[in-house]
Amino acid sequence: MGKAGKEQPEAGKDPVLSFEDKMKRLEEIVRMMEQGDRPLEESLRLFEEGVRLSSECQSMLEDAERKVTTLLSSGREGDGEGVREIPFRTD
């Protein structure tokens, strides 16, 4: 098995990046794009990569949210309360 947080790549494919690695790459792309000194073709390629990474990160977050909801609902079965939404603390 590969490093923690990363899956083994299939033959001929790029390695599958963790959520954190995708976010780091997305931040890197934003910094490069903000500089404004890239040729048009490179800027377009970076923009496309950024859109793809953003979409993948959003999907990963939605999957995590579904898992949390499932865990909360399975832990509360039979108590009559059902699933309740609890906001994440950001501090």
N, C-alpha and C positions, 0 to 999 in steps of 0.2 A: 504494500500500500504506500502511497505518496505521503508528502508532508501533511500535517494536520490542516484541515480546511480546504484541501484541494483533492480532486479526484484524479485518478490515473487517466491520461489521455488515451483515446483510441488511436490505433495506428494511422498515421497520416493526418491527424487532426491536431489543432492547437489544444493545449491543456485547458481544462475547465477551471476557471478562476472562481475563487470564493467571493462572497458578497463584498467583503472588505477590499479585496484586490481590485474588483471592478470599480468600486468607489474611488480608490486611489488613482486608477487609470483615468476615470472620468474627471477627477480634479486636475490631473495633469493636462488633459485635453483642454479643459477650460482655461488653464493658465496659458497654454500655447496659443489658443485662439484669441485671448484677450490682448496678447502682444501685438497682434495685427500685422506681423511681418512675414507671414507665410504666403507662398504663391496660392493662387485660386484653387488649383487642383488639389494641393495638399490640404488646404482649408476645408474643401468639400469632403475629402476622405476623412479628415478628423471629425467633421460635423456628423457624417454618417455613422462613424464608430461611436461617437458620443450618444447619438440617438439610440443606437442598438444597446449600448451599455445601460443607458437610463431605463429603457424598456425592460431589460433583463433584471435590473435591480428592483424595479417596481413589482415585477412578477414574483421575485424572491420574497419581498416584503409581504405581498398578498398571501403567498403560501404560508409564511410564518404566522400571519394573523389568523388564517384558517386553522392552523394547528393549535394555536393558543385557545381559540374559541372552542375547538373540539375538546381540548383538555379541560377547559373550564366547565363545559356542559357535561362531560362524563363524570367529573368530580362532584357535580351538584345533583345528579339524578336522584330522584326520590325525596328531595327536601322541599319540593313545592315551589322553589324560587325560579327554576330554569336558569338560563344564561343571563348574566348581567354584564354590561360593559363596564370595564374598569380602566380609566385612562392611564397611560404609561407616565411615570414620573420622569422628568427630564433634568432634574437637578442632581 
